[in-house]
Amino acid sequence: MNIKDLWESQNEQDWRDALDGYWEIPSVKRNISLERSMCRIDAEDVKAFGPRECYEFLMEEYFRWKFTECGYLLRNQKRLWEYEKTNSLSDLASIKDSLFSFDLANACEGLARVERIRGLSWSAGSGLLAVLFPKWFGTVDQFVVKGLCEVESLPERQRVLAMIRIRKGKQVVEITSQENAALLINIMRRKAAELNALFGRSESDPQRWTPRKIDMILFALRPQKARSKGTLKLATAKQIRFRAIGNLSTLKLSVMTKAQVRYEAERLARKWGRRA
């Protein structure tokens, strides 16, 4: 079922099936331990973190969960590392503490506070708010925007469509303000409230619908980009080796040895008709 049809569905099983689909996404399954850890976060534990614990949680857990692309991960970890480099972990802890002292109903205020953490933008910061306060926040990203654009009955659809621009012939999602990010969060809040009213889910019900669950569904049902052989970017064996070995070293993966990478690189290069 696509998001357009699901959005109008009054069958809770349809929504449950869509939520279950999140856990079948290959990128989620590859990081299943970290994914489950993010779903089990106790905000009170994070609230009690000291400066070092806060830094390590963000560096080793949250950033690795949020930034799945190696380049983004390293770039944003470098920015976060500046707290340690400049002996200012206490500043980071102060920002963390501020996340527990505002009205959670005020999405703009939450985004303004979390964005102060180095390495986090509105989008990445909304993810942190979502795992800490899933009853109040959902993650704001390109998949949420693209998914909501598919819902023709959405009252704010024109405002959401305006977040997609054309750059060099390609669609690019641009969430240019806190107000736009808060708009997306409030749409997810409203949908969760509608589902709870429709399906009789109380405040204390563990099966209660939340903005976080709505963002997981939007991610699971995101429109897929059509692929064809013409879109493949060919590479020489040398380029394949360089990129693959670089990723293995950076991410400390042990799935393949360097010798295996070299072998596969040569094989793929021959298959694609490119020489080193």
N, C-alpha and C positions, 0 to 999 in steps of 0.2 A: 504494500500500500504506500502511495506517495503522500507527502506532507499535506498537499492540497485536500485530498480525500480524508485523511486522518483528522485534520483540523475540524472537520464537520461531523466526525463520528461521535455517536453517543453510546458506543459499545466499549466498555472499559477494557475488555480483552484486546481490542485493537490497539489501545494505548499501551497495555502491558507487553504485547508482542513487539511493538515498536521500541519500547524501552529495553527489552531483552536483546533486541538487535544491536544495541550499542556494544554489548559484550562479544559480539561476533565479528566486529570490525578487525581486520588484520593488525592494524597498528595498536589497537587496544589489547588484543590477545598477546602481542609480542611483549607488552609491558604490563601483564596482568597483575603482577604483585604490586607494582607501584599504583596501578589504577585502583585496586582494592584498598590500598592504604589511603589514597585520597578520599575514598568514599567513607572510610571509617574515622576520619579525623574528628577529634573531640576539641571543639573550640576552647573549652576551659583549659585543656592541656597546653594549647598554643598560647593562651593568655598568660599562663604561668611560666613560659619560657624566659630564661635569662638571655642576655645579649648573645652569648656564644651559641646557645641552643637555637635561638631564633635564626641566626646566620646559617647554621648548619642545616636546619630544616629547609630553608629557602634554597640554599645552594645544592644540597644533595637529594632533596626530595621534590619540592614544588617546582623548581626550575626544570629539573629533568622530566617531570611529568608534563609541564606546560609546553616547553620548547622541544618538540620532537625532531626538528630538523637541526642537524649538527651545527651549522653555521650560526643560526639564531641562538642556540644554547650557549655556545662558547662566547659569543659577543655579549650576551646579557649576563652570563656568569662573570665575565671580566668586569662589567660595570658593578655588579654586586660585590665583587672582590675588593673594590675600592674602599669599602667600609673597613675591611681588615687591614688593607695596605696603609690606611691613614689612622689606624687605631681609633676608629669611630663607631665600633659596634654598638655603643650605647645610643648613638643617634638612630640606628636601625631599630633598636629595641623600643625607643620612644615612639617611632612611627607605628610599630606593631601595637604598642599599648593604645595608641589613638584609635585603632580599628575597633576597640572594645568600649569606646566612650562616645558614640554618636547614635542618633536615632536611625535604626536600621531601615525604617520606612523611607528615609531620604537617600535615594540611590545616588544622586549627584554628589552628596557629601561623602558617601563611602568611596566613590570613584576618585574624588579629589584627594582623599587621605591615602589610599593605597597607591596612587600614582607617584607619590613622593618616594617610594622605594626605588632605588636605582635598579634599572633593568626591567622595570614594569611600566607598561603603557596602560591606557584605559582598558584595552582588550585583555592583556595578560593579567592586569590587576583585578579585573572583574572575575577572572577564574579563581583567584585567591579568595575573594569575597564569597564566591559560590561554594567552595569546599568548606569554608569556615561557617558560613551562614546559608545553607542550602534552602531554607524556608523563605529566604528573602532575596537571594541573588541567583542569577544564572550567568553563564559565561557569554560575553559579547565578542563575537568574532565573525569572520566572513561567512561561515557556514550558517549561522543564525540569520544573517542578513539575506543570503541567497535563498534559504528555506522559506523565510517569511514572505519574500517576494512572490513565491508560488501561491500564496493564499490570497485569492482574489477577494474574499469577503472581509479581509482585514481592514478595519477603519483607517489605520495609519499606513496603508500600503503605499500610497504615493510618497510619503515621507521616507519610507524604507527604500523604495525604488531609487530615490534621489541619492542614496548612499552608494550606488553603483555608478561608476564613471567609466568612460572609455579612454584608455591610455595606450597609444600606439597600436590601436586596433584590437586591444584586449580589454575585457571587463575587469575592473579593479574596484574592490570594496574600500571605501574611504569613510571611516567613522570619525568625522572631523571635530566633534565637540562632546563634552560631557553630557550635554542635553540629549544628543543623538544616542549615546551609549545608554543613558538612563531610560530613554524611550523604549529601547529594545528590552531592557530588564523589566520595565513595567508591563510590557506586552506579555512576557513570560509569567510574571506575577498574576496578571489578570486571567491568563489561560489556566494556570494551576488552580486559582480560586474557582473558576467555572467548573473544572473537572471535579473538585472536591464537593461542590454543591450538587452537581449532577449525580455523583456516585455515592454521596452520603459519607464522605470521609471526614472524620472529626479531627480536631487539632492534635490529639494524642495518638491518632491512628498511625502505625508505622508504614502503612500503605498510602499515606496521604501524598497527594501530588504537590510538587514543589517547583519553583522556577529552575532549580538545578536539574530536575528530571526532564523538564521541558527542553532545556538546552541539550541534554544528552540525546533526546529523541530527534531534535533538529539536526544534530551532528550525524546520527545514524541514518537519517533519511535525506541527507544532503543531496542535491542534484549532482549526478556523476557526469564528469566531462567525457564526451565521446573521444575515443582514442582510435587511431588508425596507424598503419605502418608508416605513413608519411610524416607522422609527428615524432618518430623516433630520432633522437640525436645520436648519430654514429660517433664512435670514438676509436682511437687507435689502442692497441694493447697497452702501450706505455701510459696513455691517459687513464685507462681503466685501472691499471695497477696502482697508479699514483693516488687516485681517488679512493679506491677500496682500501689500500693499506693505510692511508691517512685516517680513514674513518675507524678502522680497527684499532689503531694506536690511540686515537683520541678518546674513543668510547670504551676502551679497555675490553673489547669484545674478544671472545675466544672461539667463536663459531667456526672460523676457518683460519688455518695457519697462513703465513705469508706465502709459503710455497704453493699452497692450494689456490690462493688468490692469483698468483702468477700464472698457474696452469689454466684457471678459468678465464683469465683475461686473454690469454693467447687463443683459447678456444672460441670465445665470443668474438674476438677481433677477426678470426678466420671466417666465422659464420657470417659476419656482417661485411666481409670482403674488404677489411681495412688491415693494413700492415703497420707494424710498430714504427 
